[in-house]
């Protein structure tokens, strides 16, 4: 049984196949089946993109919350996984603990997809790669500069995808905010000048969900890593990407994120297409 928990678990050929399927006509692989969508964290893009992707494949998405399933409390992870498999063709989960996804996958007789965990965000990574390919005409050799908090789930999945498909990723972040397990070939530096020559500049919020107690320290540590017009001037032909939600005036200025070189809405739309591509790739393997 194949699952998609992290891009590190799949080959470069698998990632390329998912991107190809993202732009292919939908196949009715979920016709007459449900899709269990389990959410421990709130969501805008993830819920909308995945529900529509399931619908486009002929399936019926069912939104589930922690209180409804009682996973690991009222009922064991294993029993929940096997129960959901009685009704659904796929289990998709957005959780705090990546270990929960691994436990679900170990017990589930149907595919499990990570819609976000504390360590990884593979569906965002796929959307980023598809957007880069559409903007630049290729992925291999494209220079991507990720600026700000580089040790989070978005940066990790982006790094894994870039390493797999040959994009040149530089993470520009202060010490303590660089990716702790960066794949081979990913460059990390605290020097903002490293953005020069980038084809794509990427940013994310300085304070992610669940980090509210660290807000003051993070805002101080990362203040110098705001993506503003001066930084973008070092890479004047670069596109700007952001996984959203964004906080204008913190990690990025309004002039950049709402400017003519911003591709954030194409990137957001691609969340739906790559979710569909990932589902097709998994279900065709089944």
Phi and psi restraints in degrees (value plus and minus 20) as a CYANA .aco file:
   2 UNK   PHI    -113.8   -73.8
   2 UNK   PSI     122.9   162.9
   3 UNK   PHI    -152.1  -112.1
   3 UNK   PSI     145.9   185.9
   4 UNK   PHI    -147.9  -107.9
   4 UNK   PSI      72.5   112.5
   5 UNK   PHI    -124.1   -84.1
   5 UNK   PSI     -51.0   -11.0
   6 UNK   PHI    -176.6  -136.6
   6 UNK   PSI     127.7   167.7
   7 UNK   PHI     -88.3   -48.3
   7 UNK   PSI     -37.6     2.4
   8 UNK   PHI     -88.9   -48.9
   8 UNK   PSI     -39.1     0.9
   9 UNK   PHI    -107.5   -67.5
   9 UNK   PSI     -28.3    11.7
  10 UNK   PHI    -138.5   -98.5
  10 UNK   PSI     139.4   179.4
  11 UNK   PHI    -102.5   -62.5
  11 UNK   PSI     146.7   186.7
  12 UNK   PHI     -81.6   -41.6
  12 UNK   PSI     -55.9   -15.9
  13 UNK   PHI     -85.1   -45.1
  13 UNK   PSI     -57.4   -17.4
  14 UNK   PHI     -85.0   -45.0
  14 UNK   PSI     -64.4   -24.4
  15 UNK   PHI     -82.1   -42.1
  15 UNK   PSI     -64.9   -24.9
  16 UNK   PHI     -80.7   -40.7
  16 UNK   PSI     -58.3   -18.3
  17 UNK   PHI     -85.4   -45.4
  17 UNK   PSI     -60.4   -20.4
  18 UNK   PHI     -84.0   -44.0
  18 UNK   PSI     -58.7   -18.7
  19 UNK   PHI     -87.0   -47.0
  19 UNK   PSI     -57.5   -17.5
  20 UNK   PHI     -85.2   -45.2
  20 UNK   PSI     -64.3   -24.3
  21 UNK   PHI     -85.9   -45.9
  21 UNK   PSI     -47.6    -7.6
  22 UNK   PHI     -81.8   -41.8
  22 UNK   PSI     -47.0    -7.0
  23 UNK   PHI    -126.2   -86.2
  23 UNK   PSI     -12.1    27.9
  24 UNK   PHI    -113.7   -73.7
  24 UNK   PSI     139.2   179.2
  25 UNK   PHI     -80.6   -40.6
  25 UNK   PSI     119.7   159.7
  26 UNK   PHI     -83.0   -43.0
  26 UNK   PSI     122.8   162.8
  27 UNK   PHI    -129.6   -89.6
  27 UNK   PSI     125.8   165.8
  28 UNK   PHI     -97.5   -57.5
  28 UNK   PSI      35.9    75.9
  29 UNK   PHI     -95.2   -55.2
  29 UNK   PSI     -35.3     4.7
  30 UNK   PHI    -132.0   -92.0
  30 UNK   PSI      -3.5    36.5
  31 UNK   PHI     -77.6   -37.6
  31 UNK   PSI     106.0   146.0
  32 UNK   PHI      57.3    97.3
  32 UNK   PSI     -12.0    28.0
  33 UNK   PHI    -140.8  -100.8
  33 UNK   PSI     139.6   179.6
  34 UNK   PHI    -118.3   -78.3
  34 UNK   PSI     150.0   190.0
  35 UNK   PHI    -154.3  -114.3
  35 UNK   PSI      99.6   139.6
  36 UNK   PHI    -102.9   -62.9
  36 UNK   PSI      96.8   136.8
  37 UNK   PHI    -131.0   -91.0
  37 UNK   PSI      83.2   123.2
  38 UNK   PHI    -120.8   -80.8
  38 UNK   PSI     104.3   144.3
  39 UNK   PHI    -142.6  -102.6
  39 UNK   PSI      99.2   139.2
  40 UNK   PHI    -118.5   -78.5
  40 UNK   PSI     -38.3     1.7
  41 UNK   PHI    -138.7   -98.7
  41 UNK   PSI     127.0   167.0
  42 UNK   PHI     -85.0   -45.0
  42 UNK   PSI     141.3   181.3
  43 UNK   PHI    -177.5  -137.5
  43 UNK   PSI     127.7   167.7
  44 UNK   PHI    -136.8   -96.8
  44 UNK   PSI     -87.4   -47.4
  45 UNK   PHI     -85.0   -45.0
  45 UNK   PSI     -61.7   -21.7
  46 UNK   PHI     -83.6   -43.6
  46 UNK   PSI     -67.7   -27.7
  47 UNK   PHI     -86.6   -46.6
  47 UNK   PSI     -67.6   -27.6
  48 UNK   PHI     -82.9   -42.9
  48 UNK   PSI     -65.1   -25.1
  49 UNK   PHI     -86.9   -46.9
  49 UNK   PSI     -61.9   -21.9
  50 UNK   PHI     -93.6   -53.6
  50 UNK   PSI     -59.8   -19.8
  51 UNK   PHI     -81.6   -41.6
  51 UNK   PSI     -62.0   -22.0
  52 UNK   PHI     -91.1   -51.1
  52 UNK   PSI     -56.6   -16.6
  53 UNK   PHI     -81.3   -41.3
  53 UNK   PSI     -63.6   -23.6
  54 UNK   PHI     -81.9   -41.9
  54 UNK   PSI     -65.0   -25.0
  55 UNK   PHI     -80.2   -40.2
  55 UNK   PSI     -62.0   -22.0
  56 UNK   PHI     -84.4   -44.4
  56 UNK   PSI     -42.8    -2.8
  57 UNK   PHI    -115.6   -75.6
  57 UNK   PSI     -10.2    29.8
  58 UNK   PHI      68.6   108.6
  58 UNK   PSI     -14.0    26.0
  59 UNK   PHI    -116.2   -76.2
  59 UNK   PSI     155.6   195.6
  60 UNK   PHI    -139.9   -99.9
  60 UNK   PSI      90.9   130.9
  61 UNK   PHI     -97.7   -57.7
  61 UNK   PSI     118.6   158.6
  62 UNK   PHI    -140.2  -100.2
  62 UNK   PSI      97.5   137.5
  63 UNK   PHI    -102.1   -62.1
  63 UNK   PSI     106.1   146.1
  64 UNK   PHI    -147.3  -107.3
  64 UNK   PSI     123.0   163.0
  65 UNK   PHI    -136.5   -96.5
  65 UNK   PSI     149.5   189.5
  66 UNK   PHI     -80.5   -40.5
  66 UNK   PSI     -60.8   -20.8
  67 UNK   PHI     -84.6   -44.6
  67 UNK   PSI     -52.6   -12.6
  68 UNK   PHI     -93.4   -53.4
  68 UNK   PSI     -62.3   -22.3
  69 UNK   PHI    -105.4   -65.4
  69 UNK   PSI     -53.9   -13.9
  70 UNK   PHI      37.5    77.5
  70 UNK   PSI      18.5    58.5
  71 UNK   PHI     -88.3   -48.3
  71 UNK   PSI     105.2   145.2
  72 UNK   PHI      63.1   103.1
  72 UNK   PSI     -25.2    14.8
  73 UNK   PHI    -141.6  -101.6
  73 UNK   PSI     -91.7   -51.7
  74 UNK   PHI     -92.0   -52.0
  74 UNK   PSI     -49.7    -9.7
  75 UNK   PHI    -165.0  -125.0
  75 UNK   PSI     128.8   168.8
  76 UNK   PHI     -88.7   -48.7
  76 UNK   PSI     135.6   175.6
  77 UNK   PHI     -77.3   -37.3
  77 UNK   PSI     -63.2   -23.2
  78 UNK   PHI     -82.8   -42.8
  78 UNK   PSI     -63.3   -23.3
  79 UNK   PHI     -87.8   -47.8
  79 UNK   PSI     -57.0   -17.0
  80 UNK   PHI     -84.2   -44.2
  80 UNK   PSI     -65.4   -25.4
  81 UNK   PHI     -79.3   -39.3
  81 UNK   PSI     -64.7   -24.7
  82 UNK   PHI     -92.2   -52.2
  82 UNK   PSI     -52.6   -12.6
  83 UNK   PHI     -85.5   -45.5
  83 UNK   PSI     -68.1   -28.1
  84 UNK   PHI     -81.1   -41.1
  84 UNK   PSI     -53.9   -13.9
  85 UNK   PHI     -87.5   -47.5
  85 UNK   PSI     -37.7     2.3
  86 UNK   PHI     -88.8   -48.8
  86 UNK   PSI     -44.9    -4.9
  87 UNK   PHI    -134.4   -94.4
  87 UNK   PSI     -43.5    -3.5
  88 UNK   PHI    -140.2  -100.2
  88 UNK   PSI     139.8   179.8
  89 UNK   PHI    -114.8   -74.8
  89 UNK   PSI     -32.5     7.5
  90 UNK   PHI    -179.8  -139.8
  90 UNK   PSI     128.3   168.3
  91 UNK   PHI    -133.4   -93.4
  91 UNK   PSI     106.0   146.0
  92 UNK   PHI    -140.2  -100.2
  92 UNK   PSI     111.6   151.6
  93 UNK   PHI    -156.5  -116.5
  93 UNK   PSI     116.7   156.7
  94 UNK   PHI    -137.7   -97.7
  94 UNK   PSI      86.3   126.3
  95 UNK   PHI    -154.0  -114.0
  95 UNK   PSI     147.3   187.3
  96 UNK   PHI     -99.2   -59.2
  96 UNK   PSI     -69.6   -29.6
  97 UNK   PHI    -117.4   -77.4
  97 UNK   PSI      97.1   137.1
  98 UNK   PHI     -81.6   -41.6
  98 UNK   PSI     -48.8    -8.8
  99 UNK   PHI     -80.8   -40.8
  99 UNK   PSI     -50.4   -10.4
 100 UNK   PHI     -84.0   -44.0
 100 UNK   PSI     -61.0   -21.0
 101 UNK   PHI     -81.7   -41.7
 101 UNK   PSI     -62.0   -22.0
 102 UNK   PHI     -83.8   -43.8
 102 UNK   PSI     -58.9   -18.9
 103 UNK   PHI     -87.7   -47.7
 103 UNK   PSI     -60.8   -20.8
 104 UNK   PHI     -80.1   -40.1
 104 UNK   PSI     -66.2   -26.2
 105 UNK   PHI     -84.2   -44.2
 105 UNK   PSI     -58.2   -18.2
 106 UNK   PHI     -84.4   -44.4
 106 UNK   PSI     -50.3   -10.3
 107 UNK   PHI    -117.7   -77.7
 107 UNK   PSI     -37.9     2.1
 108 UNK   PHI    -105.1   -65.1
 108 UNK   PSI     112.9   152.9
 109 UNK   PHI    -105.3   -65.3
 109 UNK   PSI     -17.6    22.4
 110 UNK   PHI    -144.2  -104.2
 110 UNK   PSI     142.2   182.2
 111 UNK   PHI     -82.7   -42.7
 111 UNK   PSI     126.4   166.4
 112 UNK   PHI    -138.9   -98.9
 112 UNK   PSI     113.5   153.5
 113 UNK   PHI    -138.5   -98.5
 113 UNK   PSI     114.7   154.7
 114 UNK   PHI    -102.3   -62.3
 114 UNK   PSI      91.8   131.8
 115 UNK   PHI    -109.6   -69.6
 115 UNK   PSI     -22.5    17.5
 116 UNK   PHI     132.0   172.0
 116 UNK   PSI     115.8   155.8
 117 UNK   PHI    -156.2  -116.2
 117 UNK   PSI     158.3   198.3
 118 UNK   PHI     -82.9   -42.9
 118 UNK   PSI     -41.9    -1.9
 119 UNK   PHI    -128.4   -88.4
 119 UNK   PSI     -48.0    -8.0
 120 UNK   PHI    -158.7  -118.7
 120 UNK   PSI     131.9   171.9
 121 UNK   PHI    -162.6  -122.6
 121 UNK   PSI      50.5    90.5
 122 UNK   PHI     -82.9   -42.9
 122 UNK   PSI     -53.2   -13.2
 123 UNK   PHI     -88.2   -48.2
 123 UNK   PSI     -54.9   -14.9
 124 UNK   PHI     -86.4   -46.4
 124 UNK   PSI     -61.9   -21.9
 125 UNK   PHI     -79.3   -39.3
 125 UNK   PSI     -61.3   -21.3
 126 UNK   PHI     -84.4   -44.4
 126 UNK   PSI     -62.6   -22.6
 127 UNK   PHI     -83.0   -43.0
 127 UNK   PSI     -58.3   -18.3
 128 UNK   PHI     -83.5   -43.5
 128 UNK   PSI     -65.3   -25.3
 129 UNK   PHI     -84.7   -44.7
 129 UNK   PSI     -61.8   -21.8
 130 UNK   PHI     -83.1   -43.1
 130 UNK   PSI     -62.2   -22.2
 131 UNK   PHI     -84.2   -44.2
 131 UNK   PSI     -63.1   -23.1
 132 UNK   PHI     -79.8   -39.8
 132 UNK   PSI     -63.5   -23.5
 133 UNK   PHI     -84.4   -44.4
 133 UNK   PSI     -60.2   -20.2
 134 UNK   PHI     -87.0   -47.0
 134 UNK   PSI     -58.2   -18.2
 135 UNK   PHI     -96.3   -56.3
 135 UNK   PSI     -58.4   -18.4
 136 UNK   PHI    -126.1   -86.1
 136 UNK   PSI     -28.0    12.0
 137 UNK   PHI      60.5   100.5
 137 UNK   PSI     -20.7    19.3
 138 UNK   PHI    -186.6  -146.6
 138 UNK   PSI     151.1   191.1
 139 UNK   PHI    -135.5   -95.5
 139 UNK   PSI     -65.9   -25.9
 140 UNK   PHI     -79.0   -39.0
 140 UNK   PSI     108.5   148.5
 141 UNK   PHI      64.7   104.7
 141 UNK   PSI     -28.2    11.8
 142 UNK   PHI     -89.5   -49.5
 142 UNK   PSI     117.5   157.5
 143 UNK   PHI    -116.6   -76.6
 143 UNK   PSI      96.5   136.5
 144 UNK   PHI    -133.6   -93.6
 144 UNK   PSI     109.1   149.1
 145 UNK   PHI    -133.2   -93.2
 145 UNK   PSI      96.9   136.9
 146 UNK   PHI    -120.8   -80.8
 146 UNK   PSI     102.1   142.1
 147 UNK   PHI    -138.1   -98.1
 147 UNK   PSI     109.3   149.3
 148 UNK   PHI     100.4   140.4
 148 UNK   PSI    -153.0  -113.0
 149 UNK   PHI     -98.7   -58.7
 149 UNK   PSI      81.8   121.8
 150 UNK   PHI    -113.8   -73.8
 150 UNK   PSI     -16.9    23.1
 151 UNK   PHI    -133.5   -93.5
 151 UNK   PSI      42.9    82.9
 152 UNK   PHI    -159.5  -119.5
 152 UNK   PSI     159.2   199.2
 153 UNK   PHI     -85.9   -45.9
 153 UNK   PSI     -55.1   -15.1
 154 UNK   PHI     -87.9   -47.9
 154 UNK   PSI     -67.8   -27.8
 155 UNK   PHI     -82.1   -42.1
 155 UNK   PSI     -58.8   -18.8
 156 UNK   PHI     -83.9   -43.9
 156 UNK   PSI     -66.9   -26.9
 157 UNK   PHI     -88.2   -48.2
 157 UNK   PSI     -57.3   -17.3
 158 UNK   PHI     -81.6   -41.6
 158 UNK   PSI     -64.3   -24.3
 159 UNK   PHI     -82.3   -42.3
 159 UNK   PSI     -63.5   -23.5
 160 UNK   PHI     -82.8   -42.8
 160 UNK   PSI     -63.1   -23.1
 161 UNK   PHI     -87.7   -47.7
 161 UNK   PSI     -62.5   -22.5
 162 UNK   PHI     -83.1   -43.1
 162 UNK   PSI     -63.0   -23.0
 163 UNK   PHI     -83.2   -43.2
 163 UNK   PSI     -59.0   -19.0
 164 UNK   PHI     -88.0   -48.0
 164 UNK   PSI     -57.8   -17.8
 165 UNK   PHI    -126.5   -86.5
 165 UNK   PSI     -14.6    25.4
 166 UNK   PHI      68.9   108.9
 166 UNK   PSI      -6.5    33.5
 167 UNK   PHI     -96.0   -56.0
 167 UNK   PSI     131.2   171.2
 168 UNK   PHI    -118.5   -78.5
 168 UNK   PSI      81.6   121.6
 169 UNK   PHI    -119.3   -79.3
 169 UNK   PSI     111.1   151.1
 170 UNK   PHI    -138.8   -98.8
 170 UNK   PSI     103.5   143.5
 171 UNK   PHI    -116.4   -76.4
 171 UNK   PSI      99.8   139.8
 172 UNK   PHI    -127.7   -87.7
 172 UNK   PSI      83.9   123.9
 173 UNK   PHI    -176.1  -136.1
 173 UNK   PSI     132.2   172.2
 174 UNK   PHI     -91.3   -51.3
 174 UNK   PSI     144.8   184.8
 175 UNK   PHI     -77.8   -37.8
 175 UNK   PSI     117.2   157.2
 176 UNK   PHI      74.6   114.6
 176 UNK   PSI     -30.7     9.3
 177 UNK   PHI    -145.0  -105.0
 177 UNK   PSI      -6.0    34.0
 178 UNK   PHI    -113.2   -73.2
 178 UNK   PSI     134.8   174.8
 179 UNK   PHI     -85.0   -45.0
 179 UNK   PSI     102.0   142.0
 180 UNK   PHI     -92.4   -52.4
 180 UNK   PSI     -41.7    -1.7
 181 UNK   PHI    -152.4  -112.4
 181 UNK   PSI      28.6    68.6
 182 UNK   PHI     -83.4   -43.4
 182 UNK   PSI     117.0   157.0
 183 UNK   PHI     -84.1   -44.1
 183 UNK   PSI     139.4   179.4
 184 UNK   PHI     -77.6   -37.6
 184 UNK   PSI     117.1   157.1
 185 UNK   PHI      77.8   117.8
 185 UNK   PSI     -36.6     3.4
 186 UNK   PHI     -99.8   -59.8
 186 UNK   PSI     107.6   147.6
 187 UNK   PHI    -113.5   -73.5
 187 UNK   PSI     119.5   159.5
 188 UNK   PHI    -149.5  -109.5
 188 UNK   PSI     115.0   155.0
 189 UNK   PHI    -173.3  -133.3
 189 UNK   PSI     137.0   177.0
 190 UNK   PHI    -116.2   -76.2
 190 UNK   PSI     -21.0    19.0
 191 UNK   PHI    -110.6   -70.6
 191 UNK   PSI      92.8   132.8
 192 UNK   PHI     -81.5   -41.5
 192 UNK   PSI     -40.7    -0.7
 193 UNK   PHI     -83.9   -43.9
 193 UNK   PSI     -36.5     3.5
 194 UNK   PHI     -88.3   -48.3
 194 UNK   PSI     -28.8    11.2
 195 UNK   PHI     -92.2   -52.2
 195 UNK   PSI     -35.3     4.7
 196 UNK   PHI     -75.8   -35.8
 196 UNK   PSI     112.9   152.9
 197 UNK   PHI      61.8   101.8
 197 UNK   PSI     -17.7    22.3
 198 UNK   PHI     -88.2   -48.2
 198 UNK   PSI     125.5   165.5
 199 UNK   PHI    -108.2   -68.2
 199 UNK   PSI     -47.4    -7.4
 200 UNK   PHI    -159.0  -119.0
 200 UNK   PSI     113.5   153.5
 201 UNK   PHI    -134.8   -94.8
 201 UNK   PSI     109.9   149.9
 202 UNK   PHI    -143.8  -103.8
 202 UNK   PSI     118.9   158.9
 203 UNK   PHI    -158.0  -118.0
 203 UNK   PSI     139.8   179.8
 204 UNK   PHI    -162.0  -122.0
 204 UNK   PSI     147.5   187.5
 205 UNK   PHI     -79.7   -39.7
 205 UNK   PSI     131.1   171.1
 206 UNK   PHI     -97.4   -57.4
 206 UNK   PSI     -48.1    -8.1
 207 UNK   PHI    -144.3  -104.3
 207 UNK   PSI      88.2   128.2
 208 UNK   PHI    -107.1   -67.1
 208 UNK   PSI     151.5   191.5
 209 UNK   PHI     -75.7   -35.7
 209 UNK   PSI     109.8   149.8
 210 UNK   PHI      70.0   110.0
 210 UNK   PSI     -19.2    20.8
 211 UNK   PHI    -131.2   -91.2
 211 UNK   PSI      -0.4    39.6
 212 UNK   PHI     -77.3   -37.3
 212 UNK   PSI     -54.7   -14.7
 213 UNK   PHI     -88.3   -48.3
 213 UNK   PSI     -34.7     5.3
 214 UNK   PHI    -121.6   -81.6
 214 UNK   PSI     -12.0    28.0
 215 UNK   PHI     -76.0   -36.0
 215 UNK   PSI     -71.3   -31.3
 216 UNK   PHI     -81.0   -41.0
 216 UNK   PSI     -66.0   -26.0
 217 UNK   PHI     -85.1   -45.1
 217 UNK   PSI     -64.0   -24.0
 218 UNK   PHI     -85.2   -45.2
 218 UNK   PSI     -62.1   -22.1
 219 UNK   PHI     -82.8   -42.8
 219 UNK   PSI     -56.8   -16.8
 220 UNK   PHI     -90.0   -50.0
 220 UNK   PSI     -68.0   -28.0
 221 UNK   PHI     -84.2   -44.2
 221 UNK   PSI     -53.6   -13.6
 222 UNK   PHI    -124.9   -84.9
 222 UNK   PSI     -17.9    22.1
 223 UNK   PHI     -75.2   -35.2
 223 UNK   PSI     -56.7   -16.7
 224 UNK   PHI     -96.0   -56.0
 224 UNK   PSI     -22.9    17.1
 225 UNK   PHI    -129.3   -89.3
 225 UNK   PSI       1.2    41.2
 226 UNK   PHI     -85.6   -45.6
 226 UNK   PSI     116.5   156.5
 227 UNK   PHI    -105.6   -65.6
 227 UNK   PSI      84.7   124.7
 228 UNK   PHI    -141.0  -101.0
 228 UNK   PSI    -196.5  -156.5
 229 UNK   PHI     -83.0   -43.0
 229 UNK   PSI     -55.5   -15.5
 230 UNK   PHI     -85.7   -45.7
 230 UNK   PSI     -61.1   -21.1
 231 UNK   PHI     -87.8   -47.8
 231 UNK   PSI     -63.0   -23.0
 232 UNK   PHI     -84.5   -44.5
 232 UNK   PSI     -46.3    -6.3
 233 UNK   PHI     -84.9   -44.9
 233 UNK   PSI     -40.4    -0.4
 234 UNK   PHI     -92.4   -52.4
 234 UNK   PSI     -39.6     0.4
 235 UNK   PHI    -155.7  -115.7
 235 UNK   PSI      50.7    90.7
 236 UNK   PHI     -83.8   -43.8
 236 UNK   PSI     -39.4     0.6
 237 UNK   PHI    -118.6   -78.6
 237 UNK   PSI     -15.3    24.7
 238 UNK   PHI     -96.9   -56.9
 238 UNK   PSI     127.6   167.6
 239 UNK   PHI    -108.3   -68.3
 239 UNK   PSI     130.5   170.5
 240 UNK   PHI    -126.6   -86.6
 240 UNK   PSI     113.5   153.5
 241 UNK   PHI    -146.1  -106.1
 241 UNK   PSI     131.6   171.6
 242 UNK   PHI    -175.3  -135.3
 242 UNK   PSI     113.6   153.6
 243 UNK   PHI     -93.0   -53.0
 243 UNK   PSI     -39.9     0.1
 244 UNK   PHI      47.9    87.9
 244 UNK   PSI     130.4   170.4
 245 UNK   PHI     -91.6   -51.6
 245 UNK   PSI     135.2   175.2
 246 UNK   PHI    -133.3   -93.3
 246 UNK   PSI     133.3   173.3
 247 UNK   PHI    -139.8   -99.8
 247 UNK   PSI      73.3   113.3
 248 UNK   PHI     -79.5   -39.5
 248 UNK   PSI     115.3   155.3
 249 UNK   PHI      73.1   113.1
 249 UNK   PSI     -28.8    11.2
 250 UNK   PHI    -127.5   -87.5
 250 UNK   PSI    -108.5   -68.5
 251 UNK   PHI     -98.1   -58.1
 251 UNK   PSI     -36.8     3.2
 252 UNK   PHI    -172.4  -132.4
 252 UNK   PSI     128.5   168.5
 253 UNK   PHI    -105.0   -65.0
 253 UNK   PSI     137.1   177.1
 254 UNK   PHI     -81.7   -41.7
 254 UNK   PSI     -55.6   -15.6
 255 UNK   PHI     -82.4   -42.4
 255 UNK   PSI     -50.2   -10.2
 256 UNK   PHI    -103.3   -63.3
 256 UNK   PSI     -72.6   -32.6
 257 UNK   PHI     -90.2   -50.2
 257 UNK   PSI     -46.1    -6.1
 258 UNK   PHI    -123.4   -83.4
 258 UNK   PSI     -10.1    29.9
 259 UNK   PHI    -106.8   -66.8
 259 UNK   PSI     158.3   198.3
 260 UNK   PHI     -89.9   -49.9
 260 UNK   PSI     -37.3     2.7
 261 UNK   PHI    -118.8   -78.8
 261 UNK   PSI     -11.9    28.1
 262 UNK   PHI    -107.4   -67.4
 262 UNK   PSI     113.1   153.1
 263 UNK   PHI    -140.9  -100.9
 263 UNK   PSI      10.7    50.7
 264 UNK   PHI     -87.6   -47.6
 264 UNK   PSI     -49.0    -9.0
 265 UNK   PHI     -98.9   -58.9
 265 UNK   PSI     -54.1   -14.1
 266 UNK   PHI     -83.7   -43.7
 266 UNK   PSI     -62.2   -22.2
 267 UNK   PHI     -80.0   -40.0
 267 UNK   PSI     -63.8   -23.8
 268 UNK   PHI     -84.5   -44.5
 268 UNK   PSI     -63.7   -23.7
 269 UNK   PHI     -81.5   -41.5
 269 UNK   PSI     -56.9   -16.9
 270 UNK   PHI     -86.3   -46.3
 270 UNK   PSI     -37.0     3.0
 271 UNK   PHI     -77.5   -37.5
 271 UNK   PSI     -58.9   -18.9
 272 UNK   PHI     -89.4   -49.4
 272 UNK   PSI     -65.1   -25.1
 273 UNK   PHI     -86.2   -46.2
 273 UNK   PSI     -61.0   -21.0
 274 UNK   PHI     -96.3   -56.3
 274 UNK   PSI     -48.0    -8.0
 275 UNK   PHI     -82.5   -42.5
 275 UNK   PSI     -62.6   -22.6
 276 UNK   PHI     -84.9   -44.9
 276 UNK   PSI     -62.5   -22.5
 277 UNK   PHI     -82.4   -42.4
 277 UNK   PSI     -60.8   -20.8
 278 UNK   PHI     -84.7   -44.7
 278 UNK   PSI     -63.1   -23.1
 279 UNK   PHI     -81.4   -41.4
 279 UNK   PSI     -64.2   -24.2
 280 UNK   PHI     -82.7   -42.7
 280 UNK   PSI     -61.7   -21.7
 281 UNK   PHI     -82.3   -42.3
 281 UNK   PSI     -64.9   -24.9
 282 UNK   PHI     -87.2   -47.2
 282 UNK   PSI     -65.3   -25.3
 283 UNK   PHI     -93.4   -53.4
 283 UNK   PSI     -48.4    -8.4
 284 UNK   PHI     -91.4   -51.4
 284 UNK   PSI     -44.8    -4.8
 285 UNK   PHI     -95.4   -55.4
 285 UNK   PSI     -45.4    -5.4
